[in-house]
Amino acid sequence: MSKAILIYGSTTGNTEQLKDFVESGLKSAGWDVTVKNVKDVDINEVKDYDLVVLGCPTWGDGELQEDFIDFYENMTEDIFKDKKAAVFGPGDSELYPDTFCEAVNMLESKLNECGAKIVADGLMVDGSVEAAAGEAEEWSASIKP
Ligand SMILES: Cc1cc2nc3c(=O)[nH]c(=O)nc-3n(C[C@H](O)[C@H](O)[C@H](O)COP(=O)(O)O)c2cc1C
């Protein structure tokens, strides 16, 4: 079975909740899924998987969630070249119109720089993550092994 690792960071619990919907969609598509908080990930583990899915909310003024910063800085071509990858994250376009889900854009750009193959357009969830359950499951279920 093809192996996927879903790596998320979450300060107030929204991405932690959202990742359950993403995990469920990946499983229904046929992936063997491992889920980890970015705090507990050694980035070299990514090499053992066919697909990496990153879940990161935007904090500050268009910044990565704090636990993702080290991970981001350690992303290299050596680890990500030709790796299938996708990114999701919640944000708030009403309060932060100019930096809405900027963390998703940042991670996608970095993945491109590292030679990864983005297999689904970044999923940006605006506001309530519960309301986006169906959308998130559909998004990840579209990523086929
Ligand atoms: C201080 C603060 C700054 C934020 N900055 C942004 C931002 O720049 N862009 C954005 O889209 N959302 C922003 N948000 C909204 C968060 O991304 C949103 O609340 C998200 O669901 C938090 O995810 P988490 O609970 O997994 O940490 C901000 C929220 C707070 C409280």
The ligand as an ORCA input file, in Angstrom:
! r2SCAN-3c Opt
* xyz 0 1
  C      -2.834     36.611     16.128
  C      -3.422     35.918     14.934
  C      -2.883     36.136     13.670
  C      -3.443     35.531     12.532
  N      -2.924     35.807     11.281
  C      -3.523     35.295     10.176
  C      -3.077     35.635      8.863
  O      -2.129     36.419      8.676
  N      -3.710     35.076      7.806
  C      -4.771     34.231      7.948
  O      -5.325     33.772      6.942
  N      -5.226     33.874      9.187
  C      -4.634     34.395     10.294
  N      -5.098     34.052     11.543
  C      -6.216     33.098     11.667
  C      -5.701     31.683     11.997
  O      -4.967     31.151     10.913
  C      -6.894     30.770     12.277
  O      -7.467     31.177     13.498
  C      -6.520     29.307     12.323
  O      -7.714     28.552     12.330
  C      -5.671     28.927     13.515
  O      -5.296     27.576     13.384
  P      -4.823     26.687     14.644
  O      -5.985     26.674     15.630
  O      -4.615     25.333     14.078
  O      -3.613     27.291     15.213
  C      -4.555     34.658     12.681
  C      -5.079     34.437     13.965
  C      -4.550     35.047     15.066
  C      -5.187     34.819     16.425
*
